[in-house]
Amino acid sequence: MTNSKNVKQHIFDSIDEILDKLYGQLSDIESVLADDKHGENHDIGKYEYMRTQILSKLSDILQQKESIEITPTLDISIDRYLEEKYGQFIQKEV
C-alpha cells in the first residue's frame, strides 16, 4: 500500500510539473493576445488556436489527475483499462 501511495505521489508531482508548464504557456499566449488585440505584430488566429489547444490539454490532464485521485489503488489490469478506455471487451484466446 505504501508503494502504491509513493507511485501516486510521483505521478502527481509529474502531472503538476506538466500543468505548471502549460499554465505558463497559456499565460504567455494570453499576454500576447492582450497586448496585440488587432494582430498588428502577431497572427492572432494562430495564438487563439494555440490557446484553445492548451486549454484542451489542461482539461484532459486535470480529468486524468482527478481520475487517479479517486482511484483507491493503481492496480488495474490491462484488460480492464482497455475496456474502460475503449468500451470493448478483450477476448482471451485459449
N, C-alpha and C positions, 0 to 999 in steps of 0.2 A: 504494500500500500504506500509506503514511504517513497519507493522508487517511482510509482505512478505519479505521486504529487510532485516529485522533483522533475519528472519529464514534463508534466503540465506546466510547471513554473518556467521551465526553459522555453517551452513553446510560447507561453505568454510574453516572456521577455523578447523573443524574436518577433512576435506579432507587434508588440508595442514599438519596437525599433522601426519596423516597416511602416506602421501608422504615423510615427513621427516624421519620417521622410516624406510620406505622401502629404501630410498636413503642411509641411514646409514647401513642397512643390505647389500645393494649392494656394498657399499664401502668396508665393511669388507670382503665380499666374493672375490671381485676383488683384494684386497691386499693379501689374501691367495693364489690366483691363480698366482699373480705376484711373490710372494716370493718362491713358491714351484712349479716351472714350470714343473718339471719332476715327480711330485707326490711321492716324497720320504717320506713325512710325512703326506700327506692328500690324500683322494680319489678324484682325480681331476674330474672324471666323475660326482661324487655327487655334487661337487661345481659348475660345469658347469650347471648341471640340476637346482640347486637352483638359479643360476644367471638367467637362462632362465625363470624360474617361476616368479622371482621378476620383471624382465623386462616386462613380460606379464601382471602382476598385475599393474605395473606402467602405462602401456599403457591403460589398461581398466579404471583405476581411472582417468587418465588425460582426457580421452574421456568423462567420466561421468561429470567431472568438467566443461569441455567446453560446454557440453550439458546444464548444469544448468546455466552457464554464459549467454548463448544466449537465454535462455527461459525467456520471459518477466515476467512471474509470475510462482509461484509454484503450482497454482491452476490447477490441471489436474485430470480429473475423472479417476477412476479405470478402467472403460471400455476403455477409450482412451489409458491409459497406457498399458494395456494388448494387445490391438490391435497393438500399436506401437512395443511393446516388442516381441510379438509372431506372429504378422501378421494375427490375427484372429479377426473376429467379434464376439462379445458376444451377444447371443440372450437372450432377457428377456422373461421369462415365464409370461404369463398373467393369 
